[in-house]
Amino acid sequence: MSTERDQEPSEGGLLMRHVNAIVVVLLWTTLFGGWVAGGSAGAPQPTPVKQYTGQIKSIKIDRCGLQPGTCEGSVILAQPGGQEVTLAIQSGTWLKRGDQLVLIDELGIGNYVTAQATPLPATALREGTVGSNPGERTITLEDVTSRRL
């Protein structure tokens, strides 16, 4: 035989339910808010792929796999109007040289190409590009003076 008083939640039990509900809401808010913020805060926006046409001034191949079409690297392209752009060339990226589709490892300095690629930031270092080794080009006065103490 239960009384009416036994079926009513006590003040302590009611308070505990409210605290539990608030904790659950705060946890979900924190988890969901952290997930959304973590995915967008400070994340660099991907640079869109665009079509570029011009003459190759420099080629850098970073790595190649064993299969054809697996080389990746970058090229500096002199565009009509004199502007230069450095393009990231991913493995499997085809460039059009004349009427032929070619890969980065088939290119040469001076080739006139059209490429669908992503530009690299102007601040990106390109050490190891063709012509950057003093043995591959004429040593300039700047090269000599920059090595003196």
Phi and psi in degrees as a GROMACS rama.xvg file:
@    title "Ramachandran Plot"
@    xaxis  label "Phi"
@    yaxis  label "Psi"
@TYPE xy
-101.039  152.124  SER-2
-100.99  169.5  THR-3
-63.5853  -31.0216  GLU-4
-69.943  -32.395  ARG-5
-69.5837  -29.3776  ASP-6
-85.5124  -18.7702  GLN-7
-80.225  135.624  GLU-8
-68.2865  141.04  PRO-9
-72.8837  163.964  SER-10
-61.8453  -37.7434  GLU-11
-66.7557  -39.7201  GLY-12
-68.6167  -39.4498  GLY-13
-66.1643  -41.6523  LEU-14
-63.0124  -40.6036  LEU-15
-64.5306  -38.3441  MET-16
-63.1903  -41.8057  ARG-17
-65.1472  -41.6791  HIS-18
-64.2743  -44.5144  VAL-19
-60.7052  -42.2108  ASN-20
-64.1984  -42.1182  ALA-21
-65.2032  -41.3134  ILE-22
-62.9659  -43.8804  VAL-23
-62.3344  -44.7011  VAL-24
-62.5645  -44.1574  VAL-25
-63.8524  -41.3973  LEU-26
-62.396  -46.9256  LEU-27
-62.917  -41.3842  TRP-28
-62.9787  -43.7606  THR-29
-65.6436  -46.6755  THR-30
-63.6616  -49.0944  LEU-31
-67.8963  -43.4791  PHE-32
-62.2597  -41.0728  GLY-33
-66.9954  -36.2218  GLY-34
-67.723  -44.7175  TRP-35
-66.4811  -46.9023  VAL-36
-65.962  -38.8812  ALA-37
-65.0094  -31.412  GLY-38
-80.3513  -18.5656  GLY-39
-120.116  -26.1087  SER-40
-73.8748  122.803  ALA-41
73.9161  -1.17744  GLY-42
-77.164  126.348  ALA-43
-66.782  139.564  PRO-44
-76.9294  135.065  GLN-45
-64.9022  138.743  PRO-46
-80.7366  132.815  THR-47
-70.7594  149.99  PRO-48
-79.1274  130.751  VAL-49
-129.127  168.427  LYS-50
-95.7562  131.393  GLN-51
-126.788  143.708  TYR-52
-131.587  137.777  THR-53
168.794  -169.781  GLY-54
-102.828  134.965  GLN-55
-73.9535  125.317  ILE-56
-101.859  -27.6874  LYS-57
-155.038  146.404  SER-58
-129.814  134.499  ILE-59
-131.456  121.944  LYS-60
-105.93  116.373  ILE-61
-80.5583  -43.0104  ASP-62
-160.831  153.412  ARG-63
-135.191  142.809  CYS-64
-90.8111  -173.068  GLY-65
-80.1634  -22.2562  LEU-66
-92.6289  149.081  GLN-67
-59.6994  142.855  PRO-68
85.7157  8.42616  GLY-69
-102.385  4.1296  THR-70
-77.1986  145.858  CYS-71
-139.911  154.454  GLU-72
175.494  -139.351  GLY-73
-152.702  158.527  SER-74
-133.875  148.825  VAL-75
-101.315  124.911  ILE-76
-114.559  124.777  LEU-77
-87.2231  114.095  ALA-78
-87.7  159.67  GLN-79
-56.9506  135.62  PRO-80
100.081  -4.84164  GLY-81
92.8159  -8.37099  GLY-82
-74.5391  141.61  GLN-83
-110.504  144.384  GLU-84
-136.344  138.719  VAL-85
-97.4663  123.921  THR-86
-110.734  136.099  LEU-87
-81.5399  124.487  ALA-88
-111.521  109.261  ILE-89
-82.6635  162.139  GLN-90
-60.9423  139.347  SER-91
83.8334  0.310263  GLY-92
-77.8907  123.68  THR-93
-93.2143  139.679  TRP-94
-117.379  149.228  LEU-95
-102.667  118.705  LYS-96
-115.822  106.246  ARG-97
66.147  -124.336  GLY-98
-98.9783  1.36413  ASP-99
-102.257  144.265  GLN-100
-91.13  128.84  LEU-101
-131.772  163.589  VAL-102
-103.837  169.099  LEU-103
-58.7695  -35.1143  ILE-104
-75.6927  -5.07744  ASP-105
-102.474  0.0517143  GLU-106
-84.9533  161.173  LEU-107
-138.732  157.211  GLY-108
-60.3203  134.994  ILE-109
94.5232  -13.9291  GLY-110
-61.8925  141.186  ASN-111
-98.305  118.353  TYR-112
-133.203  163.178  VAL-113
-121.725  131.463  THR-114
-136.911  144.808  ALA-115
-102.579  106.876  GLN-116
-152.555  174.288  ALA-117
-102.807  130.421  THR-118
-73.0356  144.69  PRO-119
-88.3174  151.73  LEU-120
-60.9264  149.051  PRO-121
-63.0694  -22.3302  ALA-122
-86.0481  -6.20083  THR-123
-67.169  129.896  ALA-124
-75.1214  142.025  LEU-125
-126.834  49.7311  ARG-126
-59.4471  145.578  GLU-127
87.882  9.3711  GLY-128
-71.029  158.068  THR-129
-59.8876  128.891  VAL-130
92.2002  -0.263901  GLY-131
-90.961  -15.0777  SER-132
-86.0473  128.919  ASN-133
-56.0536  -25.2683  PRO-134
-71.7002  -15.721  GLY-135
-97.6766  -6.24584  GLU-136
-148.222  172.982  ARG-137
-72.145  133.599  THR-138
-75.5134  132.014  ILE-139
-99.8183  168.218  THR-140
-60.2362  -36.6853  LEU-141
-62.4499  -40.2262  GLU-142
-60.9887  -42.8269  ASP-143
-70.4204  -44.1333  VAL-144
-73.4713  -26.1888  THR-145
-74.8604  -15.8634  SER-146
-95.7543  -8.29075  ARG-147
-81.8278  150.868  ARG-148
